[in-house]
Amino acid sequence: MVDFLSKTRFGPQSNVQFKMSADDFTAMVDVSSDAFIQKVSEFISMFQTEQLPRLQELKRYYLSDNNIKYRNTGRDTNRADNRIASDWAKYITVFMQGYMLGNPIEYEGDDNVVEKISEFAKVNGVDYHDGLLETDLSIYGRAYELVYSNANAQERVTKLDPEQTFVVYDDTIAQNSLFGVRFYQIKYNQTDIESYVEVYTADTIYYYKSTSSLFNNVKLVNEMQHQYGAVPINEYKNNEERLGDFESVLDTIDAYDLSQSELANFQQDMNDAYLVLIGNPVTGTAEPEYVTDENGELVLDDNERPIPSNNSSADVFEKMLKARMLVMDNNNDPDGPNPNAFYLTKSYDTAGAEAYKKRLVDDVLRFTFTPDTNDQNFAGTQSGEAMKYKLMGNDNLRKTKERLMTRGIMRRLRLLGNVWGIKSSVSTTNPQDGLYNTINDVQVKFTPNMPTSDEERLAELKNLYGVISNETLFTMLSTFTGVDADEEMKRLESERQADAEDFKAQTIYPQLAPDDGEANGL
């Protein structure tokens, strides 16, 4: 752990992507060879020593286990030493995750392909899965998922832990993924530990195992072919630098924690202020000052500190501190003792401290593009346009995140499409276009989960009636009705047909009056 609020937090290699020469990888045909296993072990070692500490620290902040908890204050044991960690990291992550994916992702394109994607999403709980990915992106700046087939040859997707996963790319401009690595350990007790490494290439999965706590002695134990046509570990990036949403304000969060902790220390010390008594004769005259053994060496306590002799000056002073009382001697005053008693306190600049904390809060929110929902001006009575201006900074950030997440989702769909094409489990409306091209034409649609004024929104939609197509209008109305546009149009057409049939029945077979019935013998 680096010193609190000093030095560089992370090393220069803490967030780089692993690369390997494509020629070197191709030359390593035998993945069970010592050369390939050694290379994988080297990547794992570099990951654990250079990258894992950063990932773990970011996760700690998300869990509100901030560096303030580990700050070495050097305070006396009789003084307050509070360590208050703020939950800014989770606040920022939860807001961004909800804003981006509070509304599920929608897909537009070929009807048959979209139906297959929707079926896959329903079976795998992709809405929840995407939310987990965005949470990892916000924390770590990177996220990983594995597309695989279960024992029944059904396509599945699961999130992988960024602290146990990485992808190695080639050295070309395209930066194609050569293989992905997932490594983990199972601990049965303190000594019985098994290490596992899984390597995913474009066509095969290799499983390695070791009974050592290290990953440099693994042996190939199994391998399995897959039909996804590319490395099935899919990496997402939060931004080009792979930075977390709150990573840039970690120092500001530390400063806020320090301010809160020092205020708590001041309040506690104020409540336990020392009572100073002046005019008491001097006490604590025992010698020697500290306890010694038969060899004259100092005797130390459990904290490696010398133990004061009973009634020595150090012993008396320590007892006064525990009693929150300082007894002072001024009997040597030539004018005689001048007794006095008062509490030892210091003043606190309340206005200055609150202004300092407010500036820290503003900096955290400003530099993470997070709106302050506690702002009095951030009210539900504001118009939709006013809300858009307050969310503009976060909205610009969201656009970048959406574009990068779309790239990852499209790669997921292409991986699935490779298997669907082999299994012929989905057909396209235009077979001549091919499944691969049809999937590439799928549009991934994000709908930000932002507060809106229903009255303003409905008024806007009313004004659009007759200007845009009914399908587009019903698509926009789906946020209110919760009904898909196609379904809404089918319901409307069904109602129209029912009304037309009722009108026709009333016209051809008018209701007979009672007199007419009697006249006709009915």
C-alpha positions, 0 to 999 in steps of 0.5 A: 500500500502506497502512502496515503495521498502521496506518490503514484497510485498505480504503476505504468504497466498496471493497465496495458493490454497483453500482446504476443507476436502472431508468428510466435503464436502460430509457431507454438502448435503444441499447446502442451509444450513447455514453451507455450505453458511457460509463456502463459505462466509468464502472462499470469505472473505479470498480471498478478504482480503488475495489474491485479493490485490496481483491480483489487484497489478499485474493487475495494473502493467500490466496496467502501474499503477505501485507503483511509482504512489503512492510513498510518496516522501515528496518533497516540492511543489515547486520541481519537483515530476514526477512519471513515470511508465514503461510498462515492465509488458505488454511488457513481457506478450505480448511477451510471449502470442504471442510467445506461441499462435501466431500460433493457437493450433492444435489437432491430434488424431481420425479424427471424434473427432478432427473434433468435437473439431475443430467445437467447437473451430470455434464456440467459437473462442477458438484461441482468448479464449486461448490467453486470458487465456495465458494473465491471466496466465502471469499476475496473474499466474492463469486463469479460464474458464467455460464450460457450455451449452447455452439456446439451449443446445450448448456447450460453453466456456468463460473466468472468471475473476481471481479476482472473481473466485477460486476453492476449492480442496479436501485434498487428494493427487489427489487434486480433485476439490470439487467446484468452486466459482464465485462471483461478484456485480452489482452496480446501484448507490452508495447505490443500490448494489446486490451481486451474488455468483455462486457455481459449483459442479460436477453435479449442479450449485447453484445461490445465491443472496444478496442485501447487499454489503457483501457476507455473507448474500446470499440466494439460489435463483436457482439451475440447473443440468449439465451433464459435470461430473465434476466441470465445472470451469477449472483452469490453472496454469502458474507454480507450484507456480502460479506466474505471468511472471513478478511477480519476477521482480516487485522490479526491475521494481520499481527501474527502474521507480524510476531511470527514475522519478529522471532523469525527476525530475533532468532535470525539476529542472535544467530547473527551477534552482534557481537564487541566488542573494547575497548582498541584504539587509535582508527582511521579518521582519514582526511579528508574523511569522504565522497568528493566530486567536483571541485566538492566535491559528495558522490558517491552510490552506487546506493542514493543514499547517500554513499560513505565515504572510505577509512580514514575513521571511517565507512568503518572503522565500516562494515567493522566492521559487515560483519565483525560486529565492533566495535573500541572505543577506551579508550586515553584512560582515565587509568588505562590501557587496560582490554582486554575482549572479549564478544559483544553480545547481548540477552535474549529472553523465550521464554515471553512471546513464545510466549504472545503468538503463542498468543493471536494464533493463538486470535484468528484461529481464534476470530474466523473460527469455525475449529476448531484441528485441532492441538488435543490435545483435537481427537482422533479418539477423541472422541465425535460429540457432543463433535465437534459442540460443537467445530464449533458456531461453524463450523456456525452460520456454515455454515448462513448460507453454505448459505442464501445459496449455495442462493439462487444455485443456485436462480437457476441452476436457474431460468435453466436451466429457462427454456431447458429449457422452450423446448426441451421437453427435460424433462417433469415428473411433474405437467405441470399444475404447470409446469416453473417451479413444479416447479423452485422446489420442488426442495430443495438439500441440503448434507451437511457433511463432518465427522468422525464415529464410524462405530460411533456412527452405525451404532448410531443407525441400528440404533435407528431401524430400524422407527421411520422408513421404509426409504427414509429409513433407506437415505438415511442409510445411503448415507454408508456404502455409497455407494449411493443409497437408491432403488438400495439398495431395488431391490437389496433387493427383487431379493434378496427376489424371488430368495429367494422363487423359490428357496424356491418351487422347493425346495417344489414340486420337492424334490430326489429321493434316489438310491434313489427315482431308481433305483426309478423307473428314473431 
